[in-house]
Amino acid sequence: MSQTQRIILYSLAIIASVAWIGISADTSNITNGFAPQEGFSAPDFTLKTPDGETYTLSELKGKAVLINLWATWCPPCRAEMPAMQKLYEEYESQGLVILAINMTHQDYPLAIVPFANEYGLTFPILLDETGKTASAYQLRSLPSSYFINRAGIITEVVIGGPMSEALLRTRIEKILE
Amino acid sequence: MLELFRDIFAPPRHLILLVLAVWLGATLTEKRAERFGIDKDDLSLIIYYGFIGFIIGGRLSFMLQNITAFIQSPFSIVSVNVDLFDVFGGSVVFIIIALIIIQRRKLSFWSSIDALTPFFAILVNGLALSHLAAGTAFGIPTSQPWGIDLWNATRHPTQIYAFIASLLIFCLLWFPKQTLRPGIHFLTFAALTSASQIFLGMFRADLTLILNGIKQEQVISLIVLIICFILIEIRLKQTTTPQ
């Protein structure tokens, strides 16, 4: 292939690419909807604490929310609780809410309150007694954590654990921005 | 079938696919090393130390960007969390290590990266499969019969498109027997990969939107494509005789 032929080929490829990028432009302003994935609105839920207090996610708009799905029998879940408690105390005043949703349908209900007392947890512990929230969040592995910004959009999903304090801190600071 | 695949390699197990891609890519690269006039042990060194550098460099780069978080919890630097990682920083360290080895072993730069092309090509394949397993790099909703159910909608299987495109690019570069001038092999791979990213960007729903809804990743791929064209021309002018 001669140089002239190559230059023509390059030019055509670049023109086609520019046109394709223009056609691909997304001007719809349609949000991604609800799904447990980065870039989507977090699926809503209403759950109760062991004391009977009710929390609804959609009522927390304007706050930065960390949703943590956990169970008492799960070692990495236990391991990351102290760091979560520490950072909750540090960032609560800036608008951080931690909702630790216990997979009660797969857990020992009587072990939940002693667990929270043992670790001195002061953030809300919610009970997923039916598995509906686990299903909405397409739970595949414990622990699973969802970092939700003040607009209600999931900015990060961390599957597995335990999450280190530095990981928690960097992600929390991001959703508090 | 797809559900079974996604169950087996659900996060964080999707990273196994990337590790497998590194192993397969390294094996194929060593197999073809001699065709590019490079000793396979030299290539193994680049991949081995480059990979270690990528892992350590990615963690260090992330740490430097979030230094205050690590000062408050220094032990986090040895945490097993894969999310404490900066891919760009890791890649820069990989490139630096590769350049050092190329210089120390007095290897030809262009022949070396030509020889490494199968490694990069297989890595792109592995990346597409890991996206499929994790449900990341997802597509826009579609009513096409080949759409996949993902994130509460039927979507373009962009991860499968990307896998097919990268597999075709790999085959295109792996099977022909003719010898190209040094650098052309890698630059062709980079140009084709950029072109496929521009094309598939149309169907992606997770890309960053900039001015008037233009997708940032497509613009970056276009810039890479133009750079590849320029470098191909420079290489063709510099090398008057085929290797």
Interface residues (C-beta under 8 A of the other chain):
Chain A: Q3 R6 Y10 A13 I14 S17 V18 W20 I21 G22 I23 S24 A25 D26 T27 S28 N32 G33 F34 A35 P36 Q37 E38 G39 F40 A83 R140 S141 E156 V158 I159 G160 G161 M163 S164 E165 A166 L167 R169 T170 E173
Chain B: D7 A10 P11 P12 M63 N66 A69 F70 Q72 S73 F75 S76 I77 S79 N81 D83 L84 G135 T136 F138 W151 N152 A153 A195 I198 F199 G201 M202 A205 D206 L209 N212 G213 I214 K215 Q218 V219 L222 L225 I226 F229 I232 E233 L236
